[in-house]
Each structure stands twice: as structure tokens, then as C-alpha cells.
């Protein structure tokens, strides 16, 4: 009798709170939702520690907005877009909003960055994620591209957003994950744990210990990247089409890293070798290769009529603006936000 009542209660709860009859299937995505994670960042000697507050709402977005239908700029990208190392209010999206507000304009900027995501996952956002957000109709979609595409493996079809193998092999299990209220509760708790683990600040790079060189390890950069660049160009064309399909204007933005810098017209790179497709490269190599990748972004943008902002070519961010080789600190993100707002203000 008690077992029967328990089973009946479970069924009732699933029917009331589950998504069995709803088109919203966000549970199937590996995106933290409805979370608020607070971590502590150690400051310098004599300075008090500071809190990092990282929140994502029920749709998986960072930032405040009155409704999905009133978003002016939706930003997509990887960890350099998500910025889990920065507290709410310090991301470059927040800076764009604040700069517009200081200029007397209210512009709603929302962060849909996903850790590890390349243009592969950005395309899938428009098939798996955004259709499940009721009324979502941004005016512009800003894609901060190039970072993870530098090393993307074309077989990583969905990046970290979706487990394709599980969905193919276990469709019933995936159906339960998509619709179950109990699994949704579990997924929320798990998402909070995963986000908390990833938000924990890592020690910043000690730039004073980095050795710099002006010599690359290779000269065959175009040959080394040929296949990757061709696939990347095709994905950008597809991404532009996906953005336009929802009635939004696509905007591509290039990005750079801190393994290299330009001083008095000379490129200097970190001497520490690392692997690209099994080949050793250093910071100078990465600079040249990122020029090829960003050049592809600019070319495709011209070809398909997409507004492209060459942040990598126009904005110099010193190592003081980076936490590590990829991610900016609050000062670096402020510089990015101010730069982008000045560029975007031309069309608002």
C-alpha cells in the first residue's frame, strides 16, 4: 500500500513539475542553470580576500534582462565569454551595458558563453538550446570566436554542451533526462557542483617569470592549419545563417591571447613549447597562426555580409590584463567591454 502511494506520488510530481509535455528540453544540455556559486579569491599581501559570485538563471544565461524577448545583444562563445573567474557585474558584457547606460541608453546584454565551446557548439546553440528559451528574440548575436577554434577537433560535434554518444546509444535514458522533474533537480545540484569546481580561481600566471623570444619554432603555419581554417570558415558561414534565422544581426569578434605581445612593431612570444596537432609551437607561432584564424574570420565576415570587429588586431591588452594565457581579469575585461561598446554604439 505504502509503495503504491509512493509510486503514485512520484507520478503526480513528474506530471506536474516535469517536462514530459513541454517543448522546453534544457535538461539534456550540459549547461549549468538556476545556480549561484560563491567562491573566495585570495588577494595580494595585506589586501582582504574578495568574493566571486557566479550566477546563471533558469535558461542558463548570465546577466539580468526583463524577458528573453527584450534582449538587445546575446553574446555567445567559450570560457572567455563566460568568464567564470569574474564576479557578476565585472564581465565585459556588464561593462558594455554600463557604458551604454553612462551614455544615456539602456541596452540589455546577456551572456550565453559556455565553457569549452567553439563555433561547433555555437551552431548547436541554435538547434538545442535557444529554441527552448520561450520568446527569445535578440536583436543582435555577438559571437566571440576563434579561441577554442584554434585547437578544435572537428569530431567534437557538440563541444561540452551535449553528450552525442549517450543520446545515440541510450535514447530512453536521454528522454528521461530531458523530461524528468527529479532528474532536473539532480542536474541543477550537479551543475552547481561543476560550476563551483570551475569557478574556483586558479593561481594567476607569474608574468615576471615568463621568458620571451622573437623566433618561432616553425615556418609552415599555413600548411599546418589549412584543414582547420577551411572547416572553420564553413562553420562561420553556417553560424551566420543560424543567427539570421532567428531574426538577429550576427556580429563576429576576433580575440587574442597573452602568449604573445607586440612591442615596437616586433612580435614576442612565450618560449615555453606546447603542442598543436602534435607539433611543437611557441608564443610567436601562436601569434602567426591566430593571425591566419582571425584573418579567416574577417574574410568570411566580408563574404557573407556579417559585421566583424577585429578586437585582436585593434585592441592591445597587456599581460597585466590577463589571469592566464587566455582569460582576462577584471581590468582586461573592462578594456574589452569599453572597446566593444564604442564599436557597437555606432549602430545603436
C-alpha positions as CSV (number, residue, x, y, z in Angstrom):
1,X,0.0,0.0,0.0
2,X,2.7,2.5,1.0
3,X,4.8,1.6,-2.1
4,X,1.8,2.2,-4.3
5,X,1.1,5.6,-2.7
6,X,4.8,6.5,-3.1
7,X,4.7,5.5,-6.8
8,X,1.5,7.5,-7.3
9,X,3.2,10.5,-5.6
10,X,6.2,10.2,-7.9
11,X,4.0,10.1,-11.0
12,X,2.0,13.1,-9.9
13,X,5.1,15.1,-9.2
14,X,6.6,14.1,-12.6
15,X,3.4,15.2,-14.4
16,X,3.1,18.5,-12.5
17,X,6.8,19.5,-12.5
18,X,8.4,17.5,-15.3
19,X,8.8,18.5,-19.0
20,X,7.0,15.4,-20.5
21,X,4.6,17.6,-22.4
22,X,6.7,20.7,-22.8
23,X,8.9,21.7,-25.7
24,X,11.5,23.0,-23.2
25,X,14.2,20.4,-23.1
26,X,17.1,22.2,-21.4
27,X,17.8,19.2,-19.1
28,X,19.5,17.5,-22.0
29,X,22.2,20.2,-22.2
30,X,25.4,20.3,-20.1
31,X,24.8,23.9,-19.2
32,X,24.6,25.0,-15.5
33,X,21.2,26.5,-14.8
34,X,19.5,28.1,-11.8
35,X,22.8,28.3,-9.9
36,X,24.5,30.8,-7.7
37,X,28.1,29.9,-6.7
38,X,30.1,32.0,-4.3
39,X,33.9,31.4,-4.1
40,X,36.7,33.4,-2.4
41,X,39.7,34.8,-4.3
42,X,42.9,35.4,-2.4
43,X,44.2,38.9,-2.9
44,X,47.7,40.3,-2.6
45,X,49.6,40.8,0.6
46,X,47.7,43.0,3.0
47,X,44.6,43.0,0.9
48,X,41.4,41.3,2.0
49,X,40.0,38.4,0.0
50,X,37.2,39.1,-2.4
51,X,34.1,37.1,-3.3
52,X,33.4,35.8,-6.8
53,X,29.7,35.4,-7.3
54,X,28.8,33.4,-10.4
55,X,25.1,33.0,-11.3
56,X,23.2,31.5,-14.2
57,X,19.5,31.7,-14.5
58,X,16.9,29.0,-15.3
59,X,17.7,29.3,-19.0
60,X,21.5,29.1,-18.5
61,X,22.2,32.8,-19.1
62,X,24.4,35.2,-17.1
63,X,23.1,38.8,-16.7
64,X,19.8,40.5,-16.0
65,X,17.1,41.1,-18.5
66,X,13.3,41.8,-18.3
67,X,12.4,38.9,-20.6
68,X,14.1,36.8,-23.4
69,X,12.2,38.8,-25.9
70,X,13.8,42.0,-24.9
71,X,17.5,41.1,-25.1
72,X,19.4,43.5,-27.3
73,X,22.7,41.7,-27.5
74,X,23.1,38.0,-26.9
75,X,26.8,37.0,-26.6
76,X,28.0,33.5,-27.4
77,X,31.4,31.9,-27.1
78,X,33.6,29.8,-24.8
79,X,35.2,30.4,-21.4
80,X,36.5,33.8,-22.5
81,X,32.8,34.8,-23.0
82,X,31.5,33.0,-19.9
83,X,34.3,34.4,-17.6
84,X,33.7,32.2,-14.6
85,X,36.7,33.8,-12.9
86,X,34.9,37.1,-12.7
87,X,32.1,38.0,-10.3
88,X,28.7,39.1,-11.6
89,X,29.0,42.8,-12.7
90,X,32.6,42.6,-13.9
91,X,32.3,40.7,-17.2
92,X,32.8,42.5,-20.4
93,X,29.1,42.1,-21.1
94,X,28.4,44.0,-17.9
95,X,30.9,46.7,-18.9
96,X,29.2,47.1,-22.3
97,X,25.8,47.6,-20.5
98,X,27.3,50.1,-18.0
99,X,29.0,52.1,-20.8
100,X,25.7,52.4,-22.7
101,X,23.9,53.3,-19.5
102,X,26.5,56.1,-18.8
103,X,25.8,57.3,-22.3
104,X,22.1,57.5,-21.6
105,X,21.0,54.3,-23.3
106,X,19.6,51.1,-21.8
107,X,21.0,48.2,-23.8
108,X,20.3,44.7,-22.5
109,X,23.4,42.5,-22.9
110,X,23.2,38.8,-21.9
111,X,26.0,36.3,-21.5
112,X,25.4,32.8,-23.1
113,X,29.0,31.8,-23.0
114,X,29.7,28.1,-22.4
115,X,33.0,26.8,-21.1
116,X,35.0,25.0,-23.8
117,X,32.7,26.0,-26.6
118,X,33.9,26.6,-30.1
119,X,31.9,27.6,-33.2
120,X,30.8,24.0,-33.4
121,X,28.9,24.3,-30.1
122,X,27.7,27.8,-31.1
123,X,25.9,26.4,-34.1
124,X,24.3,23.8,-31.9
125,X,23.1,26.5,-29.5
126,X,20.6,27.4,-32.2
127,X,19.4,23.8,-32.5
128,X,19.4,22.6,-28.9
129,X,19.5,25.5,-26.5
130,X,17.9,28.7,-27.8
131,X,14.7,27.2,-29.2
132,X,13.9,26.0,-25.7
133,X,14.0,29.6,-24.3
134,X,10.5,31.0,-24.6
135,X,10.2,34.2,-26.6
136,X,14.0,34.5,-27.2
137,X,14.5,37.1,-29.9
138,X,17.7,39.1,-29.5
139,X,18.3,42.0,-31.9
140,X,22.0,41.1,-32.2
141,X,24.1,38.0,-31.5
142,X,27.7,38.7,-30.8
143,X,30.0,35.7,-31.4
144,X,33.3,35.9,-29.7
145,X,35.1,33.5,-31.9
146,X,38.5,31.9,-32.6
147,X,39.7,31.0,-29.1
148,X,38.6,27.4,-28.9
149,X,38.5,27.0,-32.7
150,X,42.3,27.3,-32.7
151,X,42.5,23.8,-31.3
152,X,39.1,22.4,-32.2
153,X,38.8,18.8,-33.3
154,X,36.1,18.6,-36.0
155,X,34.8,15.4,-34.4
156,X,33.8,17.2,-31.3
157,X,30.4,17.8,-32.7
158,X,28.7,19.4,-29.8
159,X,31.6,20.6,-27.6
160,X,30.7,20.3,-23.9
161,X,27.1,21.1,-24.5
162,X,25.7,17.7,-25.3
163,X,26.8,14.1,-25.0
164,X,26.1,12.8,-28.5
165,X,27.3,9.3,-27.9
166,X,24.9,8.8,-24.9
167,X,21.9,10.2,-26.9
168,X,22.6,7.8,-29.8
169,X,23.2,4.7,-27.7
170,X,20.6,5.3,-24.9
171,X,17.6,7.2,-26.3
172,X,15.3,6.2,-23.5
173,X,17.7,7.2,-20.8
174,X,18.1,10.6,-22.6
175,X,14.4,11.0,-22.8
176,X,14.1,10.6,-19.0
177,X,16.9,13.1,-18.5
178,X,15.2,15.6,-20.8
179,X,11.8,15.4,-19.1
180,X,12.1,14.1,-15.5
181,X,11.5,16.6,-12.7
182,X,13.6,14.5,-10.3
183,X,16.5,14.4,-12.8
184,X,16.1,18.1,-13.4
185,X,16.6,18.7,-9.6
186,X,19.6,16.4,-9.6
187,X,21.1,18.1,-12.7
188,X,20.7,21.5,-11.0
189,X,22.7,20.3,-8.0
190,X,25.3,18.7,-10.2
191,X,25.5,21.8,-12.3
192,X,26.1,23.9,-9.2
193,X,28.9,21.5,-8.1
194,X,30.6,21.5,-11.6
195,X,30.3,25.3,-11.8
196,X,31.7,25.6,-8.3
197,X,34.7,23.5,-9.2
198,X,35.4,25.5,-12.3
199,X,34.8,28.9,-10.7
200,X,37.5,28.3,-8.0
201,X,40.1,30.8,-9.0
202,X,43.4,29.3,-10.3
203,X,46.7,31.0,-9.4
204,X,47.4,33.7,-12.0
205,X,50.4,33.3,-14.3
206,X,53.5,35.0,-12.9
207,X,54.4,37.1,-15.9
208,X,57.7,38.2,-14.4
209,X,58.9,34.6,-14.8
210,X,58.0,34.2,-18.5
211,X,60.8,34.2,-21.0
212,X,60.1,35.9,-24.3
213,X,61.5,35.3,-27.8
214,X,61.1,36.8,-31.2
215,X,61.8,33.5,-33.0
216,X,59.1,30.9,-33.9
217,X,59.7,27.2,-33.8
218,X,58.1,26.6,-37.2
219,X,57.6,28.3,-40.6
220,X,54.8,26.1,-42.1
221,X,51.9,27.7,-40.3
222,X,49.5,27.9,-43.3
223,X,50.1,24.3,-44.2
224,X,49.7,23.2,-40.6
225,X,46.4,25.0,-40.3
226,X,45.0,24.5,-43.8
227,X,42.3,21.9,-43.0
228,X,41.3,23.6,-39.7
229,X,40.9,27.0,-41.4
230,X,38.7,25.6,-44.2
231,X,36.5,23.8,-41.7
232,X,36.4,27.0,-39.5
233,X,35.3,29.1,-42.5
234,X,32.5,26.8,-43.3
235,X,31.3,26.8,-39.7
236,X,31.3,30.6,-39.6
237,X,29.1,30.7,-42.7
238,X,26.7,28.2,-41.1
239,X,26.7,30.2,-37.8
240,X,25.8,33.4,-39.6
241,X,22.9,31.7,-41.2
242,X,21.7,30.3,-37.9
243,X,21.8,33.7,-36.3
244,X,19.9,35.3,-39.1
245,X,17.2,32.6,-39.0
246,X,16.1,33.8,-35.6
247,X,15.9,37.4,-36.9
248,X,19.0,38.7,-35.3
249,X,22.0,40.5,-36.7
250,X,25.2,38.4,-36.4
251,X,28.4,40.1,-35.2
252,X,31.8,38.3,-35.2
253,X,34.5,39.4,-32.9
254,X,38.1,38.2,-33.1
255,X,40.1,37.5,-29.9
256,X,43.8,37.3,-28.9
257,X,45.8,35.6,-26.2
258,X,48.7,36.5,-23.9
259,X,51.3,34.0,-25.0
260,X,52.4,36.8,-27.3
261,X,52.6,40.5,-27.4
262,X,53.8,43.2,-29.9
263,X,56.4,45.8,-28.8
264,X,57.6,48.5,-31.1
265,X,56.3,46.5,-34.1
266,X,58.1,43.3,-33.0
267,X,56.3,40.1,-32.0
268,X,57.4,38.5,-28.8
269,X,56.2,35.1,-27.7
270,X,56.4,32.8,-24.6
271,X,59.3,30.4,-25.2
272,X,57.5,27.5,-23.5
273,X,56.7,25.0,-26.2
274,X,53.3,23.3,-26.4
275,X,51.6,21.1,-28.9
276,X,49.3,22.0,-31.8
277,X,48.1,18.9,-33.6
278,X,51.1,17.0,-32.3
279,X,53.6,19.7,-33.4
280,X,55.6,21.9,-31.0
281,X,54.9,25.6,-31.2
282,X,55.6,28.7,-29.0
283,X,54.0,32.0,-28.5
284,X,55.4,33.5,-31.7
285,X,54.0,30.6,-33.7
286,X,50.6,31.1,-32.0
287,X,50.6,34.7,-32.9
288,X,51.1,33.9,-36.6
289,X,48.6,31.1,-36.5
290,X,46.0,33.3,-34.8
291,X,46.5,35.9,-37.5
292,X,45.6,33.3,-40.0
293,X,42.5,32.3,-38.0
294,X,41.4,35.9,-37.4
295,X,42.0,36.7,-41.0
296,X,39.6,33.9,-41.9
297,X,37.0,35.4,-39.6
298,X,37.4,38.8,-41.3
299,X,37.3,37.3,-44.8
300,X,34.2,35.2,-44.1
301,X,32.5,38.2,-42.5
302,X,33.0,40.2,-45.6
303,X,31.9,37.4,-47.9
304,X,28.6,36.8,-46.1
305,X,27.9,40.4,-45.1
306,X,28.5,40.0,-41.3
307,X,29.7,42.9,-39.3
308,X,33.1,41.8,-37.9
309,X,35.0,43.6,-35.2
310,X,38.7,42.9,-35.2
311,X,39.4,43.2,-31.5
312,X,42.6,41.1,-31.8
313,X,44.0,43.5,-34.4
314,X,42.9,46.7,-32.9
315,X,43.0,46.3,-29.1
316,X,46.2,45.8,-27.2
317,X,45.7,44.1,-23.8
318,X,48.9,43.8,-21.8
319,X,49.7,40.8,-19.7
320,X,48.5,42.8,-16.7
321,X,45.0,42.4,-18.1
322,X,45.2,38.5,-18.2
323,X,44.9,35.9,-15.4
324,X,46.5,33.3,-17.6
325,X,47.2,32.7,-21.3
326,X,43.6,33.0,-22.3
327,X,41.3,34.6,-19.7
328,X,41.2,38.3,-18.8
329,X,41.0,39.6,-15.3
330,X,38.5,42.4,-14.4
331,X,40.9,45.1,-15.8
332,X,41.2,43.2,-19.1
333,X,37.5,42.5,-19.4
334,X,36.8,46.2,-18.6
335,X,39.1,47.1,-21.5
336,X,37.3,44.7,-23.8
337,X,33.9,45.9,-22.8
338,X,34.8,49.6,-23.3
339,X,36.2,48.8,-26.7
340,X,33.2,46.8,-27.8
341,X,30.7,49.3,-26.6
342,X,32.5,52.1,-28.6
343,X,32.2,49.9,-31.7
344,X,28.6,48.9,-31.0
345,X,27.5,52.4,-30.2
346,X,27.7,53.2,-33.9
347,X,24.6,51.2,-34.6
348,X,22.5,52.0,-31.5
